[in-house]
């Protein structure tokens, strides 16, 4: 699933391609927007909120509207020059095409698409916690929301976008490794929630503006993560084989030596 920094980068791509431009034609390929015509609308900005993408527009009457989309596991937006060949994804995955005099924006396999008055954006994103890459980032509020789920595992709580918006599976695994916390630790037993939240924000912010995500400081292939995607490979700290197991509905990577579990809460693992 794209993480908050990937969605932030995608929003910047769309902003550079479309901001200030008038839409000359639109082609929606989702039932709920199939008859929508944005020709004549003007793009104001493209922004992200956690993992949600918000394309803010003004209709010919001057009213502000927002085109909402969510990338989930496999969605993507691409911007092309007029006449440039679209590449990379099959045509049957296209959900929307927006044309302007200077660019063509194509949305592939997008989810939860909706067009709402901008004043009603909260209907779609108001449930989210503080955005790690947003101007409203509030670490104290993120800690408070996490702490309200004291019995839940920290691995699951970090992925709940109602607690803090932007952390995906990669950052969940990497942050917990760097803090030496087992993903199965109950939130109430995490020794330093503020430190964990602060580190998560720093990692996402460090990768903002580039497509290669790294928690190690290296951008070389195979060297960008400590545990994520490294099942059975040696831990970069201690040499123990990295483990992989499902936690909730998501796969989790961790080092059993660097991230020991509390013996009182020990599980049987395979």
N, C-alpha and C positions, 0 to 999 in steps of 0.2 A: 504494500500500500504506500502511495506517495506520502512522505512526511511533510510537516509544515513548511520546511525550507524549500522543498520541491514545488509546492503549491505557490509559495511566495515568488519563486523564480518564474513560474508559469504566468503569474499575474503580471510580472514585469515585462515578459515577452509580449503579452497582449497589449499592455499599456503602450509600449514603444511602437507597436504596429498600428494601433487603432485610435489612441487618445486624440481627441480633437477632430477626428474624421467623421464624415457623414456616410452612413451606410447606404450603399446603392442597391443592394439586394440581400435577402436572407433566405435561407433554405433550411427549415427545421424538419428533422426526420424522427421525431418522437410524437406519439399521438396527442399528448396534451398541448403541444405547441404547433401542430401540423399546419394550421391555417394562419399562424402569426406572420405578419409582414412588417419588418423593421426598416424597410426602405424609407429614407428621409429622416431617420432618427440619427442623432449625433452622440458619439461616444465621449463620455466625460472622463472616466478613469476605469482602470482595472485594479482590483484590490483583492487581497486574500484575508480570510478570517479562519484561523486554524487550518483545516483541510478543505475549506469551502472557498470557491472562487466567485467573486462578485463583479460583474461587468455593469457599470453604472452608465445609463444612457438618458438622453432627453428626447421626448417625442416631439413632433412638429408643433404641438401646442405649448411646448415649454415645460411639460410635466416630467419630473424625474422618475425613472424606472430602473429596476435592477434585474439583470439576467443572472440567475443563480445556477451553478453547476457544482458537482462533487466528483472528484476523480476516482474515489474508492481505490480498488486494487489495480485497475487497468486503464483508467481514463487518461486522456492527454489532449492538450490544445497545441496546434502548430500554426505558425504564421508564415505565409508564402508571399512572394512578390506576384503581382498580376502576371499571368502567363507562365509562371514557374510550375514545373511538374510536381504534383503532390506525391510524396513518397513515404515509405516506412510502415504504413498500415493499410490493410485492405479497405476498399471502398464501402463494404457493407457495414463497417463499424462507425461510419460517419453519422453523427447525430445532429450537427448543425454546421452551416457554412455562412459566414458573414463576409460580404465583399464591400470594399471601400475603394476610392480611386488609387490608393497607394499600397493596399495589402489585402490579402485574403486570409481570414482566420478560419481554421477547420477544427472542430471539436470531435474527437474520436471516443467512442464508448463512454460518454459522459453519463452521469447518474443524477437523479433528483433535480432535473432541469425544471426551472420555474421562472416566470416573468411576473414580478410583483412591484407595486409602487415602492420606491426607495424608502419611504417612511415606514414601510411594513417589513423591512428586512429582518427585524427581530423575530418574526414568525418562523424564519428559517435558521437563524443563527443565534437567537437570543438565549438559547439554552446552554451555549458554550461557556466554558470557563475562560480565565484570562488567556489571551493569545500570546504565546512565547515570542512572537516576532511582531506583535502589534504595538501601537502607541499606547495602548491601555494596559500593557503588561504590568501585573501586580503580583509579585511573588508571595506576599503575605496572604492574599486571597487564595492563591493556588494551594498554599500550604493548608489553609483553613478548610478548603473543600476536600483535599485529600484526607485530612485528619477526621473528617466526618464519616469516613469509611474505615474505621480502625480495625475491623475484623477482616476486611478484604485483603487479599495479597497485594503487595505493592506493584507487582508485575501487571496485574489486572487494573489496578487503580490508575496507573500512569497512562493506560490506553483509553481510559474513559474521558472523552473530550469534554464532558461536563465539569471535570475537575481542572484541567488545563488543556488548552487547545493547541495541537501541533505535534505532540509526541506520537510517533508510530512505533512499530515493532523494532526497527533498527535502533533508534535512540533509547527505547526502553531497555534493551539488552545491554547496550554500551554504557549507559549511565549507571545502571546497577552494578556492572562489573567495576567501573572506575570508583564507585563508592564502597565496594566490597560487600554488597547486600545481596542476599539470595532473593531471587524473584518471588519465592513463596513466603517471604517474611510478611506477617500481617503489618498493615500500615502503622498500627499503634506501636509496633516494636522496632520500627526503623529509627536508628539513633539520631539522625540529623536530617529531618525532612527539608528544612530551609536550604541546607547545603546541597541536597539532591536536586531540588527544584532549580536552584541557581545554576548548577552544572548543566542541567538539561537545556536551559535557556542559552547558556554560553556555547554549547555545542551546535545548536541550531543556528545561532547567530554567526558562528564562525564559518558555516557552510553556505550561508546566504550569498547569492550572487554567483555560485558555481554549481555545476551539475554533479560533480564528484563529491560524495559525502564521505568525510573522514572524521574519525574520532581519535586517531592515533597521531595526526599531524602529517602523515605521509599521503601523497596522492597517487602513489604507484599501485598498479594493479596487484591485488592480493595482500596489500599492506595497510588498507584503510580502516580495518576494524580489529577490535580485540577478541570478540567472541562471535559476533553476528556472522552467520554463514560459514562458520569454521568448525563444524561438528567433526570430532575425532582428531582434529589438529591440535598440536601442543599449545597450551596457554603461553602467551608471550611473556608472562611474568614468572610462572612456576614450572611450566612444562607439562602439567596435567592435561589429559585429553579433554577438550571442550565437549560438553554434553548438550544434547538437544532433546527437548520434550515439549509436549503440549501443556500450556497453562491457560485455562479457560478455553477459548476458541482459537488461540494463536500459538504458534511455535515459539519456543523460548530457547535461547542459547546462554550457557553460563559455565563458569569454571567452578567445580565443586570444592576446590581447595581455596581459591581466592574469595569465593562467596559462600562460606559455610552456613549451613542451616543451624538454627537453634535445636540442640538435641531434644528438647522438650516438644518440638513441633516436627520432628523428623518424619519424613514420608518414606514409603517404599517406592523406589524408582527403578526403572529398567535400565 
